[in-house]
């Protein structure tokens, strides 16, 4: 008998899960998939980006406030969630940027930090893992570290000789990177807004794109999840310190998004079940296979 499908999403900070892949997760939860969000840090050094929350009592209790926001978001998404326990590195600003703080996530040894994630992987036993690409989606040091730790843990979790103290081996079958901000997607939504006679929040962004990298050609997998964009937005609004409900995140009407770009997009980075052209399902090649506890024995 096949096991329940399981998806693990590894993110750097609370709120990242709601801005990257949230509609995908909500879709799979509705289909009966078990979804676990792993949050690497507590967001302790994050900024307050919503003017309405920029108050002394919020700053004084930012760690607890962000935990409460995460609890609200995970309830909206219907996912499970665990904290990996590392400390936010902050986003260094300046030229040159200042050194990262002692003890922060981005200064951890990758092999040591990966051991913590291996433990969670072996407990939850995901079939699919999602995280960021080698640039972190954007170059925040915690996002880059999250990528490195996730890849290292994916490759180690099924090896009985690595991290033996972390539990019985389990090998996830596929690893995906979020391709959230492709130029193709931004351009399509921008043009859809103009065609509807509305002001686009992307005009300046595209004008300043320049030589900035574009991940459009890296996309292998597009998950149709437009029906869950409203859940995504509700989860993102739950992170009230991190997003202005009147800001650009919510300027494009849902009906335009669903018509112009109804998917969330990924790059298949690792696969033990082969590649399927034109994937629209993170579990492609897994649903069709007999999913059994033999996977706990690692890659053969």
C-alpha positions as CSV (number, residue, x, y, z in Angstrom):
1,X,0.0,0.0,0.0
2,X,1.4,3.4,-0.9
3,X,2.3,5.9,1.8
4,X,0.9,9.4,2.1
5,X,2.9,11.8,-0.1
6,X,5.1,14.2,1.9
7,X,6.5,17.6,0.9
8,X,9.2,19.5,2.8
9,X,9.8,23.2,2.1
10,X,13.0,24.6,3.6
11,X,13.1,28.4,4.2
12,X,15.4,30.9,5.7
13,X,13.0,33.1,7.7
14,X,9.4,33.2,8.8
15,X,7.4,34.9,5.9
16,X,9.5,33.2,3.2
17,X,7.2,30.3,3.1
18,X,4.3,32.6,2.3
19,X,6.0,34.5,-0.5
20,X,7.6,31.5,-2.2
21,X,5.6,28.4,-3.0
22,X,2.7,29.0,-0.6
23,X,-0.1,28.4,-3.2
24,X,1.6,25.2,-4.2
25,X,1.7,24.0,-0.6
26,X,-2.0,25.0,-0.1
27,X,-2.9,23.0,-3.2
28,X,-1.1,19.9,-2.0
29,X,-2.6,20.2,1.5
30,X,-6.0,20.2,-0.1
31,X,-5.1,17.1,-2.0
32,X,-4.2,15.2,1.2
33,X,-0.4,15.7,1.0
34,X,1.4,16.1,4.3
35,X,3.5,19.4,4.1
36,X,6.2,20.5,6.5
37,X,7.8,23.9,6.5
38,X,11.3,24.0,8.0
39,X,12.2,27.6,9.1
40,X,16.0,27.9,9.6
41,X,16.0,31.1,11.6
42,X,13.7,33.1,13.8
43,X,13.9,36.3,11.8
44,X,15.3,38.1,14.8
45,X,17.3,40.6,12.7
46,X,14.6,41.2,10.1
47,X,13.3,44.7,9.4
48,X,9.8,45.9,10.1
49,X,8.6,46.6,6.5
50,X,5.0,47.5,7.3
51,X,4.7,51.1,8.5
52,X,1.6,50.3,10.5
53,X,3.7,47.8,12.6
54,X,6.8,50.1,13.0
55,X,6.2,50.7,16.7
56,X,8.5,50.4,19.8
57,X,6.6,47.5,21.4
58,X,6.9,45.5,18.1
59,X,10.7,46.1,17.9
60,X,11.1,45.2,21.6
61,X,9.4,41.8,21.1
62,X,10.3,41.1,17.5
63,X,11.3,37.5,18.0
64,X,8.0,36.6,19.7
65,X,6.0,38.7,17.3
66,X,7.4,36.8,14.3
67,X,6.7,33.5,16.0
68,X,3.1,34.5,16.4
69,X,2.9,35.6,12.8
70,X,4.4,32.2,11.7
71,X,1.8,30.4,13.8
72,X,-1.0,32.3,12.1
73,X,0.5,31.7,8.6
74,X,0.9,28.0,9.0
75,X,-2.7,27.7,10.2
76,X,-3.9,29.5,7.1
77,X,-1.8,27.3,4.8
78,X,-2.7,24.1,6.7
79,X,0.9,23.0,7.0
80,X,3.1,21.7,9.8
81,X,6.2,23.8,10.7
82,X,9.4,23.4,12.7
83,X,12.1,25.8,13.7
84,X,15.6,24.6,12.9
85,X,16.9,26.9,15.6
86,X,19.5,29.1,14.0
87,X,19.9,32.9,14.5
88,X,19.0,35.4,11.7
89,X,22.1,36.9,10.1
90,X,20.5,40.2,9.0
91,X,21.1,41.8,5.7
92,X,24.4,43.6,5.7
93,X,24.3,47.1,4.2
94,X,27.1,49.4,3.2
95,X,30.1,49.5,0.9
96,X,31.8,47.4,1.9
97,X,29.2,45.6,3.9
98,X,30.0,45.0,7.6
99,X,30.9,41.5,8.7
100,X,28.1,39.1,9.7
101,X,27.4,38.8,13.4
102,X,29.0,36.1,15.4
103,X,26.8,33.0,15.9
104,X,24.5,33.8,13.0
105,X,23.1,31.2,10.6
106,X,25.2,32.3,7.6
107,X,28.4,31.8,9.6
108,X,27.6,28.3,10.7
109,X,29.6,25.4,9.3
110,X,27.5,23.9,6.5
111,X,28.1,20.3,7.5
112,X,27.1,21.0,11.1
113,X,24.0,22.9,10.1
114,X,23.0,20.3,7.5
115,X,23.0,17.7,10.3
116,X,20.1,19.5,12.0
117,X,18.2,19.4,8.7
118,X,19.1,15.7,8.1
119,X,17.5,14.9,11.5
120,X,14.3,16.6,10.5
121,X,14.3,14.9,7.0
122,X,14.7,11.5,8.6
123,X,11.9,12.2,11.0
124,X,9.4,13.6,8.5
125,X,10.6,11.4,5.5
126,X,9.7,13.8,2.6
127,X,9.4,12.5,-0.9
128,X,10.0,16.0,-2.3
129,X,12.0,18.9,-0.9
130,X,11.9,22.6,-2.1
131,X,14.3,25.4,-1.3
132,X,16.2,28.2,-3.0
133,X,18.8,28.1,-5.8
134,X,22.5,28.8,-5.3
135,X,21.8,32.6,-5.3
136,X,19.2,32.2,-2.6
137,X,16.5,33.6,-4.8
138,X,18.0,36.9,-3.9
139,X,21.5,37.4,-2.3
140,X,20.5,37.4,1.4
141,X,23.2,35.5,3.3
142,X,20.6,33.4,5.1
143,X,19.0,32.4,1.8
144,X,22.3,31.4,0.3
145,X,23.1,29.4,3.4
146,X,19.6,27.8,3.3
147,X,20.4,26.6,-0.2
148,X,23.7,25.1,0.8
149,X,22.3,23.4,3.9
150,X,19.3,22.0,2.0
151,X,21.4,20.5,-0.8
152,X,23.9,19.0,1.6
153,X,21.1,17.5,3.7
154,X,19.3,16.1,0.6
155,X,22.5,14.4,-0.4
156,X,23.3,13.0,3.0
157,X,19.9,12.0,4.4
158,X,19.8,8.6,2.6
159,X,23.4,7.7,3.5
160,X,23.6,5.5,6.6
161,X,27.2,6.3,7.1
162,X,26.5,10.1,7.5
163,X,25.0,11.6,10.6
164,X,24.2,8.2,12.2
165,X,23.0,10.0,15.3
166,X,20.3,11.7,13.3
167,X,18.0,8.7,12.8
168,X,17.4,6.0,10.2
169,X,18.3,7.0,6.7
170,X,15.7,8.4,4.4
171,X,16.3,9.5,0.8
172,X,14.0,12.2,-0.6
173,X,13.3,11.5,-4.3
174,X,13.3,15.0,-5.7
175,X,14.8,18.5,-4.9
176,X,13.4,21.6,-6.4
177,X,14.5,25.3,-6.4
178,X,11.9,28.1,-6.4
179,X,11.9,30.2,-9.6
180,X,9.6,32.9,-8.2
181,X,10.9,36.0,-9.9
182,X,11.5,35.1,-13.5
183,X,11.6,38.0,-15.9
184,X,9.1,36.2,-18.1
185,X,6.6,36.1,-15.2
186,X,7.1,39.7,-14.2
187,X,6.8,40.9,-17.8
188,X,3.6,38.9,-18.4
189,X,1.9,40.3,-15.3
190,X,3.1,43.8,-16.1
191,X,1.6,43.6,-19.6
192,X,-1.6,42.1,-18.3
193,X,-2.0,45.0,-15.9
194,X,-1.5,47.5,-18.7
195,X,-3.9,45.7,-20.9
196,X,-6.5,46.0,-18.2
197,X,-5.9,49.7,-18.0
198,X,-4.3,49.5,-14.6
199,X,-1.0,50.9,-13.2
200,X,1.6,48.1,-13.0
201,X,3.7,47.7,-9.9
202,X,6.4,46.2,-12.1
203,X,7.2,49.1,-14.4
204,X,10.2,50.4,-12.5
205,X,11.4,47.0,-11.6
206,X,11.6,46.0,-15.3
207,X,13.1,49.4,-16.3
208,X,15.9,48.7,-13.8
209,X,16.4,45.0,-14.7
210,X,19.5,45.6,-16.7
211,X,22.0,42.8,-16.4
212,X,20.3,41.2,-13.4
213,X,20.1,37.5,-13.8
214,X,16.9,35.9,-15.3
215,X,15.8,32.4,-14.2
216,X,13.2,32.0,-16.9
217,X,15.2,29.4,-18.9
218,X,15.8,27.3,-15.7
219,X,12.1,26.6,-15.1
220,X,11.3,22.9,-15.5
221,X,8.1,22.6,-13.6
222,X,5.0,24.8,-13.4
223,X,2.4,23.9,-10.8
224,X,-1.1,25.1,-11.5
225,X,-2.3,26.6,-8.2
226,X,-4.2,29.8,-9.1
227,X,-7.2,28.6,-7.0
228,X,-5.0,29.0,-4.0
229,X,-3.5,32.4,-4.6
230,X,-6.0,33.9,-2.1
231,X,-4.7,31.5,0.6
232,X,-1.1,32.5,-0.3
233,X,-2.0,36.2,0.1
234,X,-3.8,35.6,3.4
235,X,-0.8,33.7,4.7
236,X,1.5,36.5,3.6
237,X,-0.6,39.2,5.3
238,X,-0.4,37.2,8.5
239,X,3.3,38.2,8.6
240,X,2.2,41.7,9.4
241,X,5.7,43.0,10.2
242,X,7.0,41.9,6.9
243,X,4.5,43.0,4.3
244,X,2.4,46.2,3.8
245,X,-1.2,45.1,3.0
246,X,-1.5,48.2,0.9
247,X,1.9,47.6,-0.9
248,X,3.0,46.2,-4.2
249,X,2.6,42.5,-3.2
250,X,-1.2,42.9,-3.6
251,X,-1.5,45.3,-6.4
252,X,-2.2,42.8,-9.2
253,X,-5.9,41.6,-8.9
254,X,-6.2,37.8,-8.4
255,X,-8.3,37.4,-11.5
256,X,-5.5,38.9,-13.6
257,X,-2.9,36.7,-11.9
258,X,-5.0,33.6,-12.4
259,X,-5.6,34.4,-16.1
260,X,-2.0,35.6,-16.9
261,X,0.2,33.4,-14.8
262,X,-1.7,30.7,-12.8
263,X,1.3,28.7,-11.8
264,X,4.2,28.7,-9.3
265,X,7.4,27.7,-11.0
266,X,10.4,25.5,-10.0
267,X,13.6,24.1,-11.3
268,X,14.1,20.3,-10.8
269,X,17.6,20.2,-9.3
270,X,17.9,16.6,-8.2
271,X,15.8,13.6,-9.1
272,X,16.0,9.9,-8.4
273,X,13.0,9.2,-10.5
274,X,14.2,10.7,-13.8
275,X,13.0,13.8,-15.5
276,X,9.6,14.4,-17.1
277,X,9.2,17.0,-19.8
278,X,6.7,19.7,-19.0
279,X,6.2,18.8,-15.4
280,X,3.1,20.3,-13.7
281,X,3.4,18.3,-10.5
282,X,6.2,18.1,-7.9
283,X,5.3,14.5,-7.4
284,X,5.6,13.5,-11.1
285,X,7.3,10.2,-11.3
286,X,6.6,9.5,-7.6
287,X,2.8,9.1,-7.7
288,X,3.3,6.5,-10.4
289,X,5.9,4.6,-8.5
290,X,5.2,2.3,-5.6
291,X,6.1,4.5,-2.6
292,X,7.2,2.1,0.1
293,X,9.3,2.1,3.2
294,X,12.2,0.6,1.2
295,X,13.2,4.3,0.5
296,X,14.4,4.5,4.1
297,X,17.3,2.3,3.1
298,X,18.7,5.1,1.0
299,X,19.7,5.3,-2.6
300,X,20.6,2.0,-4.2
